[in-house]
Amino acid sequence: MGKDDPDVRYHGVKCVVTDRLQDDLNTETGRDRDQYLYRIKRRSTGKVLPVDFRHGDLVPTTISKEYSSEDDG
């Protein structure tokens, strides 16, 4: 992933999944998990990001009930 990646501004931002959407990309790729898109919001602000992400774009972290502005790394 380089600087020309359109989602580079969201790399390292800690978020929470709000919705899981489904399409048929898996029929083209042959990978079942590719059929899901995830809508996410910033942990620090609660604002939903303006783009959705595929499974491979997301990196799970530990879950914390307390959020701070430092969560956006």
Predicted model as a PDB file, atoms N, CA, C, CB and O in Angstrom, pLDDT in the B-factor column:
MODEL        1                                                                  
ATOM      1  N   MET A   1       0.840  -1.171   0.000  1.00 55.00           N  
ATOM      2  CA  MET A   1       0.000   0.000   0.000  1.00 55.00           C  
ATOM      3  C   MET A   1       0.887   1.237   0.000  1.00 55.00           C  
ATOM      4  CB  MET A   1      -0.957  -0.004   1.211  1.00 55.00           C  
ATOM      5  O   MET A   1       1.671   1.464   0.922  1.00 55.00           O  
ATOM      6  N   GLY A   2       0.749   2.002  -1.021  1.00 63.00           N  
ATOM      7  CA  GLY A   2       1.565   3.195  -1.148  1.00 63.00           C  
ATOM      8  C   GLY A   2       0.796   4.465  -0.880  1.00 63.00           C  
ATOM      9  O   GLY A   2      -0.374   4.445  -0.499  1.00 63.00           O  
ATOM     10  N   LYS A   3       1.485   5.570  -1.090  1.00 67.00           N  
ATOM     11  CA  LYS A   3       0.861   6.873  -0.864  1.00 67.00           C  
ATOM     12  C   LYS A   3      -0.252   7.162  -1.861  1.00 67.00           C  
ATOM     13  CB  LYS A   3       1.904   7.967  -0.936  1.00 67.00           C  
ATOM     14  O   LYS A   3      -1.066   8.057  -1.633  1.00 67.00           O  
ATOM     15  N   ASP A   4      -0.298   6.411  -2.973  1.00 73.00           N  
ATOM     16  CA  ASP A   4      -1.354   6.614  -3.960  1.00 73.00           C  
ATOM     17  C   ASP A   4      -2.615   5.814  -3.616  1.00 73.00           C  
ATOM     18  CB  ASP A   4      -0.852   6.226  -5.348  1.00 73.00           C  
ATOM     19  O   ASP A   4      -3.607   5.879  -4.342  1.00 73.00           O  
ATOM     20  N   ASP A   5      -2.579   5.064  -2.519  1.00 75.00           N  
ATOM     21  CA  ASP A   5      -3.741   4.327  -2.054  1.00 75.00           C  
ATOM     22  C   ASP A   5      -4.810   5.345  -1.654  1.00 75.00           C  
ATOM     23  CB  ASP A   5      -3.376   3.374  -0.858  1.00 75.00           C  
ATOM     24  O   ASP A   5      -4.540   6.218  -0.828  1.00 75.00           O  
ATOM     25  N   PRO A   6      -6.020   5.253  -2.222  1.00 74.00           N  
ATOM     26  CA  PRO A   6      -7.048   6.260  -1.912  1.00 74.00           C  
ATOM     27  C   PRO A   6      -7.488   6.286  -0.452  1.00 74.00           C  
ATOM     28  CB  PRO A   6      -8.246   6.023  -2.768  1.00 74.00           C  
ATOM     29  O   PRO A   6      -8.050   7.281   0.007  1.00 74.00           O  
ATOM     30  N   ASP A   7      -7.241   5.212   0.275  1.00 81.00           N  
ATOM     31  CA  ASP A   7      -7.654   5.151   1.679  1.00 81.00           C  
ATOM     32  C   ASP A   7      -6.510   5.388   2.650  1.00 81.00           C  
ATOM     33  CB  ASP A   7      -8.278   3.818   1.967  1.00 81.00           C  
ATOM     34  O   ASP A   7      -6.658   5.159   3.851  1.00 81.00           O  
ATOM     35  N   VAL A   8      -5.368   5.847   2.143  1.00 82.00           N  
ATOM     36  CA  VAL A   8      -4.173   5.999   2.986  1.00 82.00           C  
ATOM     37  C   VAL A   8      -4.424   6.904   4.190  1.00 82.00           C  
ATOM     38  CB  VAL A   8      -3.021   6.557   2.162  1.00 82.00           C  
ATOM     39  O   VAL A   8      -3.794   6.720   5.231  1.00 82.00           O  
ATOM     40  N   ARG A   9      -5.310   7.856   4.075  1.00 86.00           N  
ATOM     41  CA  ARG A   9      -5.554   8.776   5.198  1.00 86.00           C  
ATOM     42  C   ARG A   9      -6.229   8.079   6.384  1.00 86.00           C  
ATOM     43  CB  ARG A   9      -6.419   9.948   4.734  1.00 86.00           C  
ATOM     44  O   ARG A   9      -6.277   8.626   7.485  1.00 86.00           O  
ATOM     45  N   TYR A  10      -6.747   6.872   6.153  1.00 88.00           N  
ATOM     46  CA  TYR A  10      -7.397   6.131   7.232  1.00 88.00           C  
ATOM     47  C   TYR A  10      -6.505   5.052   7.835  1.00 88.00           C  
ATOM     48  CB  TYR A  10      -8.667   5.504   6.726  1.00 88.00           C  
ATOM     49  O   TYR A  10      -6.908   4.389   8.791  1.00 88.00           O  
ATOM     50  N   HIS A  11      -5.305   4.864   7.298  1.00 85.00           N  
ATOM     51  CA  HIS A  11      -4.398   3.852   7.839  1.00 85.00           C  
ATOM     52  C   HIS A  11      -4.036   4.213   9.277  1.00 85.00           C  
ATOM     53  CB  HIS A  11      -3.116   3.727   6.963  1.00 85.00           C  
ATOM     54  O   HIS A  11      -3.617   5.338   9.552  1.00 85.00           O  
ATOM     55  N   GLY A  12      -4.195   3.282  10.170  1.00 87.00           N  
ATOM     56  CA  GLY A  12      -3.868   3.505  11.578  1.00 87.00           C  
ATOM     57  C   GLY A  12      -4.986   4.101  12.406  1.00 87.00           C  
ATOM     58  O   GLY A  12      -4.835   4.235  13.620  1.00 87.00           O  
ATOM     59  N   VAL A  13      -6.106   4.466  11.792  1.00 91.00           N  
ATOM     60  CA  VAL A  13      -7.231   5.032  12.530  1.00 91.00           C  
ATOM     61  C   VAL A  13      -7.977   3.888  13.216  1.00 91.00           C  
ATOM     62  CB  VAL A  13      -8.184   5.843  11.583  1.00 91.00           C  
ATOM     63  O   VAL A  13      -8.317   2.897  12.570  1.00 91.00           O  
ATOM     64  N   LYS A  14      -8.229   4.015  14.498  1.00 92.00           N  
ATOM     65  CA  LYS A  14      -8.949   2.987  15.233  1.00 92.00           C  
ATOM     66  C   LYS A  14     -10.439   3.246  15.137  1.00 92.00           C  
ATOM     67  CB  LYS A  14      -8.500   2.942  16.705  1.00 92.00           C  
ATOM     68  O   LYS A  14     -10.920   4.346  15.408  1.00 92.00           O  
ATOM     69  N   CYS A  15     -11.161   2.197  14.739  1.00 93.00           N  
ATOM     70  CA  CYS A  15     -12.591   2.333  14.459  1.00 93.00           C  
ATOM     71  C   CYS A  15     -13.375   1.165  15.035  1.00 93.00           C  
ATOM     72  CB  CYS A  15     -12.834   2.434  12.952  1.00 93.00           C  
ATOM     73  O   CYS A  15     -12.814   0.196  15.546  1.00 93.00           O  
ATOM     74  N   VAL A  16     -14.689   1.294  14.935  1.00 93.00           N  
ATOM     75  CA  VAL A  16     -15.628   0.263  15.340  1.00 93.00           C  
ATOM     76  C   VAL A  16     -16.508  -0.041  14.131  1.00 93.00           C  
ATOM     77  CB  VAL A  16     -16.485   0.712  16.586  1.00 93.00           C  
ATOM     78  O   VAL A  16     -16.960   0.874  13.444  1.00 93.00           O  
ATOM     79  N   VAL A  17     -16.752  -1.330  13.870  1.00 94.00           N  
ATOM     80  CA  VAL A  17     -17.639  -1.719  12.778  1.00 94.00           C  
ATOM     81  C   VAL A  17     -19.073  -1.394  13.177  1.00 94.00           C  
ATOM     82  CB  VAL A  17     -17.484  -3.236  12.436  1.00 94.00           C  
ATOM     83  O   VAL A  17     -19.522  -1.774  14.259  1.00 94.00           O  
ATOM     84  N   THR A  18     -19.798  -0.685  12.298  1.00 95.00           N  
ATOM     85  CA  THR A  18     -21.192  -0.343  12.581  1.00 95.00           C  
ATOM     86  C   THR A  18     -22.165  -1.171  11.749  1.00 95.00           C  
ATOM     87  CB  THR A  18     -21.429   1.137  12.326  1.00 95.00           C  
ATOM     88  O   THR A  18     -23.276  -1.453  12.198  1.00 95.00           O  
ATOM     89  N   ASP A  19     -21.764  -1.562  10.549  1.00 96.00           N  
ATOM     90  CA  ASP A  19     -22.627  -2.344   9.658  1.00 96.00           C  
ATOM     91  C   ASP A  19     -21.789  -3.289   8.816  1.00 96.00           C  
ATOM     92  CB  ASP A  19     -23.463  -1.419   8.750  1.00 96.00           C  
ATOM     93  O   ASP A  19     -20.642  -2.996   8.479  1.00 96.00           O  
ATOM     94  N   ARG A  20     -22.380  -4.427   8.484  1.00 95.00           N  
ATOM     95  CA  ARG A  20     -21.764  -5.338   7.534  1.00 95.00           C  
ATOM     96  C   ARG A  20     -22.725  -5.468   6.350  1.00 95.00           C  
ATOM     97  CB  ARG A  20     -21.451  -6.743   8.191  1.00 95.00           C  
ATOM     98  O   ARG A  20     -23.858  -5.926   6.499  1.00 95.00           O  
ATOM     99  N   LEU A  21     -22.255  -5.060   5.190  1.00 95.00           N  
ATOM    100  CA  LEU A  21     -23.062  -5.087   3.976  1.00 95.00           C  
ATOM    101  C   LEU A  21     -22.606  -6.262   3.127  1.00 95.00           C  
ATOM    102  CB  LEU A  21     -22.949  -3.745   3.186  1.00 95.00           C  
ATOM    103  O   LEU A  21     -21.496  -6.764   3.300  1.00 95.00           O  
ATOM    104  N   GLN A  22     -23.467  -6.704   2.203  1.00 96.00           N  
ATOM    105  CA  GLN A  22     -23.125  -7.862   1.394  1.00 96.00           C  
ATOM    106  C   GLN A  22     -23.341  -7.568  -0.083  1.00 96.00           C  
ATOM    107  CB  GLN A  22     -23.950  -9.075   1.820  1.00 96.00           C  
ATOM    108  O   GLN A  22     -24.311  -6.915  -0.468  1.00 96.00           O  
ATOM    109  N   ASP A  23     -22.410  -8.067  -0.910  1.00 96.00           N  
ATOM    110  CA  ASP A  23     -22.557  -7.981  -2.361  1.00 96.00           C  
ATOM    111  C   ASP A  23     -22.086  -9.298  -2.958  1.00 96.00           C  
ATOM    112  CB  ASP A  23     -21.752  -6.770  -2.951  1.00 96.00           C  
ATOM    113  O   ASP A  23     -21.994 -10.294  -2.241  1.00 96.00           O  
ATOM    114  N   ASP A  24     -21.784  -9.330  -4.253  1.00 96.00           N  
ATOM    115  CA  ASP A  24     -21.407 -10.594  -4.887  1.00 96.00           C  
ATOM    116  C   ASP A  24     -19.969 -10.617  -5.413  1.00 96.00           C  
ATOM    117  CB  ASP A  24     -22.348 -10.883  -6.018  1.00 96.00           C  
ATOM    118  O   ASP A  24     -19.668 -11.354  -6.352  1.00 96.00           O  
ATOM    119  N   LEU A  25     -19.076  -9.816  -4.816  1.00 95.00           N  
ATOM    120  CA  LEU A  25     -17.684  -9.821  -5.244  1.00 95.00           C  
ATOM    121  C   LEU A  25     -17.070 -11.211  -5.100  1.00 95.00           C  
ATOM    122  CB  LEU A  25     -16.877  -8.803  -4.438  1.00 95.00           C  
ATOM    123  O   LEU A  25     -16.170 -11.568  -5.860  1.00 95.00           O  
ATOM    124  N   ASN A  26     -17.539 -11.991  -4.146  1.00 95.00           N  
ATOM    125  CA  ASN A  26     -16.994 -13.335  -3.934  1.00 95.00           C  
ATOM    126  C   ASN A  26     -17.180 -14.235  -5.157  1.00 95.00           C  
ATOM    127  CB  ASN A  26     -17.654 -13.978  -2.720  1.00 95.00           C  
ATOM    128  O   ASN A  26     -16.401 -15.168  -5.351  1.00 95.00           O  
ATOM    129  N   THR A  27     -18.181 -13.977  -5.972  1.00 96.00           N  
ATOM    130  CA  THR A  27     -18.365 -14.792  -7.179  1.00 96.00           C  
ATOM    131  C   THR A  27     -17.265 -14.536  -8.194  1.00 96.00           C  
ATOM    132  CB  THR A  27     -19.726 -14.509  -7.811  1.00 96.00           C  
ATOM    133  O   THR A  27     -16.968 -15.399  -9.021  1.00 96.00           O  
ATOM    134  N   GLU A  28     -16.660 -13.364  -8.137  1.00 95.00           N  
ATOM    135  CA  GLU A  28     -15.545 -13.041  -9.035  1.00 95.00           C  
ATOM    136  C   GLU A  28     -14.207 -13.502  -8.469  1.00 95.00           C  
ATOM    137  CB  GLU A  28     -15.501 -11.540  -9.300  1.00 95.00           C  
ATOM    138  O   GLU A  28     -13.330 -13.922  -9.224  1.00 95.00           O  
ATOM    139  N   THR A  29     -14.040 -13.430  -7.153  1.00 95.00           N  
ATOM    140  CA  THR A  29     -12.743 -13.746  -6.548  1.00 95.00           C  
ATOM    141  C   THR A  29     -12.636 -15.188  -6.062  1.00 95.00           C  
ATOM    142  CB  THR A  29     -12.483 -12.817  -5.396  1.00 95.00           C  
ATOM    143  O   THR A  29     -11.537 -15.729  -5.937  1.00 95.00           O  
ATOM    144  N   GLY A  30     -13.787 -15.808  -5.790  1.00 96.00           N  
ATOM    145  CA  GLY A  30     -13.778 -17.157  -5.249  1.00 96.00           C  
ATOM    146  C   GLY A  30     -13.515 -17.211  -3.751  1.00 96.00           C  
ATOM    147  O   GLY A  30     -13.369 -18.298  -3.192  1.00 96.00           O  
ATOM    148  N   ARG A  31     -13.452 -16.068  -3.096  1.00 94.00           N  
ATOM    149  CA  ARG A  31     -13.222 -16.008  -1.640  1.00 94.00           C  
ATOM    150  C   ARG A  31     -14.498 -15.526  -0.950  1.00 94.00           C  
ATOM    151  CB  ARG A  31     -12.018 -15.059  -1.295  1.00 94.00           C  
ATOM    152  O   ARG A  31     -14.958 -14.409  -1.186  1.00 94.00           O  
ATOM    153  N   ASP A  32     -15.063 -16.379  -0.099  1.00 94.00           N  
ATOM    154  CA  ASP A  32     -16.334 -16.055   0.555  1.00 94.00           C  
ATOM    155  C   ASP A  32     -16.308 -14.739   1.310  1.00 94.00           C  
ATOM    156  CB  ASP A  32     -16.712 -17.152   1.498  1.00 94.00           C  
ATOM    157  O   ASP A  32     -17.286 -13.993   1.279  1.00 94.00           O  
ATOM    158  N   ARG A  33     -15.206 -14.440   1.988  1.00 93.00           N  
ATOM    159  CA  ARG A  33     -15.181 -13.218   2.798  1.00 93.00           C  
ATOM    160  C   ARG A  33     -15.197 -11.948   1.946  1.00 93.00           C  
ATOM    161  CB  ARG A  33     -13.953 -13.216   3.688  1.00 93.00           C  
ATOM    162  O   ARG A  33     -15.457 -10.866   2.473  1.00 93.00           O  
ATOM    163  N   ASP A  34     -14.927 -12.054   0.650  1.00 94.00           N  
ATOM    164  CA  ASP A  34     -14.962 -10.878  -0.226  1.00 94.00           C  
ATOM    165  C   ASP A  34     -16.379 -10.358  -0.480  1.00 94.00           C  
ATOM    166  CB  ASP A  34     -14.308 -11.210  -1.546  1.00 94.00           C  
ATOM    167  O   ASP A  34     -16.543  -9.280  -1.052  1.00 94.00           O  
ATOM    168  N   GLN A  35     -17.394 -11.103  -0.066  1.00 95.00           N  
ATOM    169  CA  GLN A  35     -18.765 -10.649  -0.273  1.00 95.00           C  
ATOM    170  C   GLN A  35     -19.221  -9.616   0.754  1.00 95.00           C  
ATOM    171  CB  GLN A  35     -19.694 -11.825  -0.241  1.00 95.00           C  
ATOM    172  O   GLN A  35     -20.335  -9.099   0.668  1.00 95.00           O  
ATOM    173  N   TYR A  36     -18.361  -9.319   1.721  1.00 95.00           N  
ATOM    174  CA  TYR A  36     -18.752  -8.391   2.781  1.00 95.00           C  
ATOM    175  C   TYR A  36     -17.988  -7.073   2.711  1.00 95.00           C  
ATOM    176  CB  TYR A  36     -18.536  -9.032   4.135  1.00 95.00           C  
ATOM    177  O   TYR A  36     -16.779  -7.036   2.482  1.00 95.00           O  
ATOM    178  N   LEU A  37     -18.730  -6.009   2.915  1.00 94.00           N  
ATOM    179  CA  LEU A  37     -18.185  -4.662   3.085  1.00 94.00           C  
ATOM    180  C   LEU A  37     -18.500  -4.239   4.512  1.00 94.00           C  
ATOM    181  CB  LEU A  37     -18.783  -3.643   2.029  1.00 94.00           C  
ATOM    182  O   LEU A  37     -19.556  -4.569   5.050  1.00 94.00           O  
ATOM    183  N   TYR A  38     -17.581  -3.509   5.114  1.00 95.00           N  
ATOM    184  CA  TYR A  38     -17.779  -3.066   6.494  1.00 95.00           C  
ATOM    185  C   TYR A  38     -17.822  -1.553   6.553  1.00 95.00           C  
ATOM    186  CB  TYR A  38     -16.668  -3.604   7.409  1.00 95.00           C  
ATOM    187  O   TYR A  38     -16.925  -0.869   6.061  1.00 95.00           O  
ATOM    188  N   ARG A  39     -18.876  -1.045   7.162  1.00 96.00           N  
ATOM    189  CA  ARG A  39     -18.992   0.390   7.431  1.00 96.00           C  
ATOM    190  C   ARG A  39     -18.466   0.596   8.839  1.00 96.00           C  
ATOM    191  CB  ARG A  39     -20.487   0.916   7.278  1.00 96.00           C  
ATOM    192  O   ARG A  39     -18.851  -0.119   9.764  1.00 96.00           O  
ATOM    193  N   ILE A  40     -17.590   1.568   8.999  1.00 95.00           N  
ATOM    194  CA  ILE A  40     -16.947   1.766  10.292  1.00 95.00           C  
ATOM    195  C   ILE A  40     -16.997   3.222  10.727  1.00 95.00           C  
ATOM    196  CB  ILE A  40     -15.507   1.292  10.240  1.00 95.00           C  
ATOM    197  O   ILE A  40     -17.148   4.129   9.908  1.00 95.00           O  
ATOM    198  N   LYS A  41     -16.866   3.427  12.040  1.00 96.00           N  
ATOM    199  CA  LYS A  41     -16.832   4.790  12.582  1.00 96.00           C  
ATOM    200  C   LYS A  41     -15.595   4.932  13.454  1.00 96.00           C  
ATOM    201  CB  LYS A  41     -18.128   5.114  13.397  1.00 96.00           C  
ATOM    202  O   LYS A  41     -15.116   3.964  14.044  1.00 96.00           O  
ATOM    203  N   ARG A  42     -15.087   6.159  13.526  1.00 95.00           N  
ATOM    204  CA  ARG A  42     -13.932   6.465  14.378  1.00 95.00           C  
ATOM    205  C   ARG A  42     -14.304   6.267  15.837  1.00 95.00           C  
ATOM    206  CB  ARG A  42     -13.434   7.914  14.139  1.00 95.00           C  
ATOM    207  O   ARG A  42     -15.370   6.685  16.289  1.00 95.00           O  
ATOM    208  N   ARG A  43     -13.413   5.629  16.555  1.00 93.00           N  
ATOM    209  CA  ARG A  43     -13.650   5.455  17.991  1.00 93.00           C  
ATOM    210  C   ARG A  43     -13.605   6.786  18.714  1.00 93.00           C  
ATOM    211  CB  ARG A  43     -12.621   4.499  18.595  1.00 93.00           C  
ATOM    212  O   ARG A  43     -14.362   6.995  19.662  1.00 93.00           O  
ATOM    213  N   SER A  44     -12.741   7.687  18.291  1.00 94.00           N  
ATOM    214  CA  SER A  44     -12.562   8.944  19.034  1.00 94.00           C  
ATOM    215  C   SER A  44     -13.696   9.941  18.832  1.00 94.00           C  
ATOM    216  CB  SER A  44     -11.268   9.589  18.631  1.00 94.00           C  
ATOM    217  O   SER A  44     -13.983  10.739  19.725  1.00 94.00           O  
ATOM    218  N   THR A  45     -14.351   9.906  17.661  1.00 96.00           N  
ATOM    219  CA  THR A  45     -15.387  10.906  17.374  1.00 96.00           C  
ATOM    220  C   THR A  45     -16.770  10.314  17.167  1.00 96.00           C  
ATOM    221  CB  THR A  45     -15.008  11.689  16.159  1.00 96.00           C  
ATOM    222  O   THR A  45     -17.770  11.021  17.287  1.00 96.00           O  
ATOM    223  N   GLY A  46     -16.838   9.029  16.859  1.00 96.00           N  
ATOM    224  CA  GLY A  46     -18.123   8.401  16.564  1.00 96.00           C  
ATOM    225  C   GLY A  46     -18.615   8.678  15.159  1.00 96.00           C  
ATOM    226  O   GLY A  46     -19.718   8.264  14.801  1.00 96.00           O  
ATOM    227  N   LYS A  47     -17.818   9.375  14.349  1.00 96.00           N  
ATOM    228  CA  LYS A  47     -18.231   9.704  12.981  1.00 96.00           C  
ATOM    229  C   LYS A  47     -17.926   8.543  12.035  1.00 96.00           C  
ATOM    230  CB  LYS A  47     -17.523  10.991  12.494  1.00 96.00           C  
ATOM    231  O   LYS A  47     -16.837   7.970  12.059  1.00 96.00           O  
ATOM    232  N   VAL A  48     -18.923   8.208  11.197  1.00 96.00           N  
ATOM    233  CA  VAL A  48     -18.760   7.146  10.210  1.00 96.00           C  
ATOM    234  C   VAL A  48     -17.838   7.635   9.098  1.00 96.00           C  
ATOM    235  CB  VAL A  48     -20.136   6.704   9.634  1.00 96.00           C  
ATOM    236  O   VAL A  48     -17.986   8.754   8.607  1.00 96.00           O  
ATOM    237  N   LEU A  49     -16.885   6.791   8.704  1.00 94.00           N  
ATOM    238  CA  LEU A  49     -15.975   7.161   7.616  1.00 94.00           C  
ATOM    239  C   LEU A  49     -16.735   7.158   6.291  1.00 94.00           C  
ATOM    240  CB  LEU A  49     -14.760   6.189   7.552  1.00 94.00           C  
ATOM    241  O   LEU A  49     -17.683   6.390   6.129  1.00 94.00           O  
ATOM    242  N   PRO A  50     -16.336   8.001   5.348  1.00 92.00           N  
ATOM    243  CA  PRO A  50     -17.071   8.147   4.090  1.00 92.00           C  
ATOM    244  C   PRO A  50     -16.825   7.024   3.076  1.00 92.00           C  
ATOM    245  CB  PRO A  50     -16.712   9.450   3.463  1.00 92.00           C  
ATOM    246  O   PRO A  50     -17.329   7.094   1.955  1.00 92.00           O  
ATOM    247  N   VAL A  51     -16.068   6.002   3.445  1.00 89.00           N  
ATOM    248  CA  VAL A  51     -15.822   4.855   2.558  1.00 89.00           C  
ATOM    249  C   VAL A  51     -16.057   3.574   3.351  1.00 89.00           C  
ATOM    250  CB  VAL A  51     -14.364   4.888   1.965  1.00 89.00           C  
ATOM    251  O   VAL A  51     -15.936   3.561   4.576  1.00 89.00           O  
ATOM    252  N   ASP A  52     -16.393   2.501   2.643  1.00 91.00           N  
ATOM    253  CA  ASP A  52     -16.550   1.194   3.260  1.00 91.00           C  
ATOM    254  C   ASP A  52     -15.309   0.367   2.959  1.00 91.00           C  
ATOM    255  CB  ASP A  52     -17.838   0.479   2.753  1.00 91.00           C  
ATOM    256  O   ASP A  52     -14.583   0.654   2.007  1.00 91.00           O  
ATOM    257  N   PHE A  53     -15.064  -0.658   3.768  1.00 92.00           N  
ATOM    258  CA  PHE A  53     -13.846  -1.446   3.654  1.00 92.00           C  
ATOM    259  C   PHE A  53     -14.161  -2.924   3.511  1.00 92.00           C  
ATOM    260  CB  PHE A  53     -12.953  -1.217   4.862  1.00 92.00           C  
ATOM    261  O   PHE A  53     -15.191  -3.400   3.986  1.00 92.00           O  
ATOM    262  N   ARG A  54     -13.269  -3.641   2.855  1.00 90.00           N  
ATOM    263  CA  ARG A  54     -13.350  -5.098   2.758  1.00 90.00           C  
ATOM    264  C   ARG A  54     -12.578  -5.710   3.921  1.00 90.00           C  
ATOM    265  CB  ARG A  54     -12.791  -5.607   1.391  1.00 90.00           C  
ATOM    266  O   ARG A  54     -11.791  -5.031   4.581  1.00 90.00           O  
ATOM    267  N   HIS A  55     -12.803  -6.962   4.158  1.00 87.00           N  
ATOM    268  CA  HIS A  55     -12.164  -7.696   5.246  1.00 87.00           C  
ATOM    269  C   HIS A  55     -10.650  -7.509   5.250  1.00 87.00           C  
ATOM    270  CB  HIS A  55     -12.499  -9.173   5.145  1.00 87.00           C  
ATOM    271  O   HIS A  55     -10.063  -7.256   6.303  1.00 87.00           O  
ATOM    272  N   GLY A  56     -10.009  -7.630   4.086  1.00 84.00           N  
ATOM    273  CA  GLY A  56      -8.563  -7.535   3.996  1.00 84.00           C  
ATOM    274  C   GLY A  56      -7.997  -6.172   4.341  1.00 84.00           C  
ATOM    275  O   GLY A  56      -6.798  -6.039   4.587  1.00 84.00           O  
ATOM    276  N   ASP A  57      -8.858  -5.149   4.363  1.00 85.00           N  
ATOM    277  CA  ASP A  57      -8.410  -3.791   4.679  1.00 85.00           C  
ATOM    278  C   ASP A  57      -8.375  -3.527   6.185  1.00 85.00           C  
ATOM    279  CB  ASP A  57      -9.316  -2.776   4.004  1.00 85.00           C  
ATOM    280  O   ASP A  57      -7.762  -2.560   6.636  1.00 85.00           O  
ATOM    281  N   LEU A  58      -9.027  -4.378   6.946  1.00 87.00           N  
ATOM    282  CA  LEU A  58      -9.186  -4.124   8.377  1.00 87.00           C  
ATOM    283  C   LEU A  58      -8.244  -4.994   9.202  1.00 87.00           C  
ATOM    284  CB  LEU A  58     -10.634  -4.373   8.802  1.00 87.00           C  
ATOM    285  O   LEU A  58      -8.007  -6.159   8.883  1.00 87.00           O  
ATOM    286  N   VAL A  59      -7.715  -4.406  10.263  1.00 86.00           N  
ATOM    287  CA  VAL A  59      -6.831  -5.119  11.182  1.00 86.00           C  
ATOM    288  C   VAL A  59      -7.467  -5.033  12.564  1.00 86.00           C  
ATOM    289  CB  VAL A  59      -5.365  -4.519  11.177  1.00 86.00           C  
ATOM    290  O   VAL A  59      -7.607  -3.939  13.110  1.00 86.00           O  
ATOM    291  N   PRO A  60      -7.854  -6.174  13.137  1.00 83.00           N  
ATOM    292  CA  PRO A  60      -8.496  -6.122  14.456  1.00 83.00           C  
ATOM    293  C   PRO A  60      -7.518  -5.714  15.550  1.00 83.00           C  
ATOM    294  CB  PRO A  60      -9.109  -7.474  14.796  1.00 83.00           C  
ATOM    295  O   PRO A  60      -6.332  -6.038  15.503  1.00 83.00           O  
ATOM    296  N   THR A  61      -8.048  -4.995  16.536  1.00 79.00           N  
ATOM    297  CA  THR A  61      -7.274  -4.622  17.725  1.00 79.00           C  
ATOM    298  C   THR A  61      -8.067  -5.062  18.941  1.00 79.00           C  
ATOM    299  CB  THR A  61      -6.975  -3.075  17.769  1.00 79.00           C  
ATOM    300  O   THR A  61      -9.185  -5.561  18.810  1.00 79.00           O  
ATOM    301  N   THR A  62      -7.509  -4.885  20.098  1.00 67.00           N  
ATOM    302  CA  THR A  62      -8.246  -5.214  21.317  1.00 67.00           C  
ATOM    303  C   THR A  62      -9.369  -4.211  21.509  1.00 67.00           C  
ATOM    304  CB  THR A  62      -7.307  -5.229  22.552  1.00 67.00           C  
ATOM    305  O   THR A  62      -9.272  -3.060  21.083  1.00 67.00           O  
ATOM    306  N   ILE A  63     -10.406  -4.649  22.138  1.00 62.00           N  
ATOM    307  CA  ILE A  63     -11.575  -3.801  22.354  1.00 62.00           C  
ATOM    308  C   ILE A  63     -11.444  -3.108  23.707  1.00 62.00           C  
ATOM    309  CB  ILE A  63     -12.891  -4.633  22.282  1.00 62.00           C  
ATOM    310  O   ILE A  63     -11.132  -3.736  24.719  1.00 62.00           O  
ATOM    311  N   SER A  64     -11.687  -1.811  23.701  1.00 55.00           N  
ATOM    312  CA  SER A  64     -11.641  -1.025  24.936  1.00 55.00           C  
ATOM    313  C   SER A  64     -12.920  -0.227  25.049  1.00 55.00           C  
ATOM    314  CB  SER A  64     -10.401  -0.086  24.968  1.00 55.00           C  
ATOM    315  O   SER A  64     -13.428   0.274  24.046  1.00 55.00           O  
ATOM    316  N   LYS A  65     -13.442  -0.103  26.235  1.00 57.00           N  
ATOM    317  CA  LYS A  65     -14.665   0.669  26.431  1.00 57.00           C  
ATOM    318  C   LYS A  65     -14.395   2.153  26.565  1.00 57.00           C  
ATOM    319  CB  LYS A  65     -15.397   0.178  27.649  1.00 57.00           C  
ATOM    320  O   LYS A  65     -15.311   2.966  26.445  1.00 57.00           O  
ATOM    321  N   GLU A  66     -13.156   2.509  26.810  1.00 51.00           N  
ATOM    322  CA  GLU A  66     -12.802   3.924  26.948  1.00 51.00           C  
ATOM    323  C   GLU A  66     -12.063   4.376  25.693  1.00 51.00           C  
ATOM    324  CB  GLU A  66     -11.931   4.164  28.221  1.00 51.00           C  
ATOM    325  O   GLU A  66     -11.116   3.726  25.250  1.00 51.00           O  
ATOM    326  N   TYR A  67     -12.492   5.466  25.141  1.00 48.00           N  
ATOM    327  CA  TYR A  67     -11.888   5.996  23.923  1.00 48.00           C  
ATOM    328  C   TYR A  67     -11.289   7.372  24.195  1.00 48.00           C  
ATOM    329  CB  TYR A  67     -12.928   6.075  22.784  1.00 48.00           C  
ATOM    330  O   TYR A  67     -11.764   8.113  25.055  1.00 48.00           O  
ATOM    331  N   SER A  68     -10.251   7.694  23.455  1.00 49.00           N  
ATOM    332  CA  SER A  68      -9.651   9.012  23.597  1.00 49.00           C  
ATOM    333  C   SER A  68      -9.214   9.510  22.231  1.00 49.00           C  
ATOM    334  CB  SER A  68      -8.457   8.979  24.578  1.00 49.00           C  
ATOM    335  O   SER A  68      -9.223   8.750  21.263  1.00 49.00           O  
ATOM    336  N   SER A  69      -8.836  10.761  22.145  1.00 49.00           N  
ATOM    337  CA  SER A  69      -8.367  11.311  20.877  1.00 49.00           C  
ATOM    338  C   SER A  69      -7.091  10.630  20.426  1.00 49.00           C  
ATOM    339  CB  SER A  69      -8.143  12.811  20.995  1.00 49.00           C  
ATOM    340  O   SER A  69      -6.741  10.703  19.248  1.00 49.00           O  
ATOM    341  N   GLU A  70      -6.388   9.971  21.331  1.00 51.00           N  
ATOM    342  CA  GLU A  70      -5.184   9.245  20.978  1.00 51.00           C  
ATOM    343  C   GLU A  70      -5.492   7.965  20.206  1.00 51.00           C  
ATOM    344  CB  GLU A  70      -4.398   8.919  22.223  1.00 51.00           C  
ATOM    345  O   GLU A  70      -4.583   7.365  19.632  1.00 51.00           O  
ATOM    346  N   ASP A  71      -6.756   7.534  20.179  1.00 51.00           N  
ATOM    347  CA  ASP A  71      -7.145   6.314  19.479  1.00 51.00           C  
ATOM    348  C   ASP A  71      -6.938   6.422  17.978  1.00 51.00           C  
ATOM    349  CB  ASP A  71      -8.589   5.988  19.770  1.00 51.00           C  
ATOM    350  O   ASP A  71      -6.870   5.393  17.306  1.00 51.00           O  
ATOM    351  N   ASP A  72      -6.835   7.615  17.428  1.00 51.00           N  
ATOM    352  CA  ASP A  72      -6.679   7.770  15.985  1.00 51.00           C  
ATOM    353  C   ASP A  72      -5.238   7.638  15.550  1.00 51.00           C  
ATOM    354  CB  ASP A  72      -7.219   9.101  15.542  1.00 51.00           C  
ATOM    355  O   ASP A  72      -4.930   7.812  14.371  1.00 51.00           O  
ATOM    356  N   GLY A  73      -4.356   7.336  16.474  1.00 50.00           N  
ATOM    357  CA  GLY A  73      -2.948   7.046  16.218  1.00 50.00           C  
ATOM    358  C   GLY A  73      -2.305   7.978  15.313  1.00 50.00           C  
ATOM    359  O   GLY A  73      -1.118   7.836  15.022  1.00 50.00           O  
TER     360      GLY A  73                                                      
ENDMDL                                                                          
END                                                                             
